[in-house]
Amino acid sequence: MKIILADDERLTRLGLKNMIEELYPDAHQFLEASDGEKLLEMLEQETPDLIFLDIHMPRLTGLQAFSKFSAKRIPVVMLTGYAEFAYAKEALKLGALDYLLKPASLDEVHHFAGRVSALSAFE
């Protein structure tokens, strides 16, 4: 499964990657984007199976980027350090699978990576 980790914090991307690798060793290809513009450029070349997408990033926020590619119907899990209902509501309106507060736990990451793997098996 191809997963994009889109977050401006390198340690968050590394933490997610390490958790997913611990849960599913050598089962995924990881791509990383440090802002919304880089994510959109990446999506011109790649079609991932899942995106973990931070809401607050420089240049183009996660929500702004998501609004530009939401028609592609790529599964997205939004990430943020802010428990702000308006962000969650907007993310869900765009089609996000869910909204996780950082730092995400191993159980939460397992839940979403497993859900998307199951969905991919039926396509």
C-alpha positions in Angstrom: 0.0 0.0 0.0 1.2 3.5 -0.9 0.9 6.0 1.9 1.6 9.8 1.8 2.6 11.4 5.1 1.8 15.1 4.7 2.9 17.1 7.7 5.3 20.0 8.1 6.8 18.4 11.2 9.5 15.9 10.3 9.2 14.1 13.6 5.4 13.6 13.1 6.1 12.0 9.7 8.8 9.8 11.1 6.6 8.8 14.0 3.7 7.8 11.8 6.1 5.9 9.5 7.7 4.0 12.4 4.3 3.1 13.8 3.0 1.8 10.5 6.2 -0.1 9.9 5.9 -1.7 13.4 2.4 -2.8 12.6 3.0 -3.9 9.0 6.7 -4.5 8.4 7.8 -4.0 4.8 4.2 -3.8 3.6 4.1 -0.1 2.5 5.7 2.5 0.4 5.9 5.9 2.0 6.0 9.3 0.4 6.4 12.5 2.4 5.2 16.0 1.8 6.1 18.9 4.1 3.4 21.3 2.9 0.1 21.4 0.9 1.7 22.6 -2.3 4.2 19.7 -2.3 1.4 17.3 -1.6 -0.6 18.6 -4.6 2.5 18.3 -6.8 3.0 14.7 -5.6 -0.6 13.8 -6.4 0.0 14.8 -10.0 2.4 11.9 -10.2 1.2 9.4 -7.6 -2.1 7.9 -6.5 -1.7 6.8 -2.9 -4.0 4.3 -1.0 -4.0 6.5 2.0 -3.0 10.0 3.1 -2.3 11.2 6.6 -2.8 14.9 6.3 -1.9 17.7 8.8 -4.4 20.6 8.9 -1.8 23.3 9.8 1.0 23.4 7.2 2.8 26.3 5.5 1.9 27.6 2.0 -1.3 25.7 1.6 -3.1 24.2 4.6 -4.1 20.6 4.7 -7.8 21.6 4.3 -7.0 23.8 1.4 -5.0 21.1 -0.3 -7.7 18.5 0.4 -10.4 20.7 -1.1 -8.3 20.6 -4.4 -8.1 16.8 -4.6 -11.1 15.6 -2.7 -12.8 14.6 -6.0 -10.1 11.9 -6.4 -11.7 10.1 -3.4 -8.4 9.1 -1.9 -8.8 8.0 1.8 -7.6 10.7 4.1 -7.0 10.8 7.8 -6.7 14.4 9.0 -4.1 15.2 11.8 -3.9 18.2 14.0 -2.7 19.3 17.4 -5.8 21.4 17.8 -9.1 20.0 19.1 -11.1 22.5 17.0 -14.6 21.3 16.0 -14.8 23.5 12.9 -11.7 21.8 11.4 -13.1 18.3 12.0 -16.4 19.4 10.5 -14.7 20.7 7.4 -12.5 17.7 7.0 -15.4 15.3 7.2 -17.4 17.4 4.7 -14.5 17.0 2.3 -14.7 13.2 2.8 -12.0 12.5 5.4 -12.2 9.1 7.0 -11.6 10.6 10.4 -9.7 13.3 12.3 -6.9 12.4 14.8 -5.3 14.6 17.4 -1.5 14.5 17.4 0.3 12.7 18.7 -1.7 9.7 17.2 -1.5 6.5 19.2 -0.4 3.2 17.8 -4.0 1.8 18.1 -5.4 4.7 16.1 -2.9 4.3 13.3 -3.5 0.6 13.3 -7.3 1.2 13.0 -7.0 3.4 9.9 -4.2 1.5 8.1 -6.1 -1.7 8.6 -9.4 -0.2 7.5 -7.8 1.1 4.3 -6.0 -2.2 3.6 -9.4 -4.0 3.9 -11.0 -1.6 1.5 -8.2 -1.9 -1.0 -8.6 -5.7 -1.0 -12.1 -5.3 -2.4 -11.2 -3.0 -5.3 
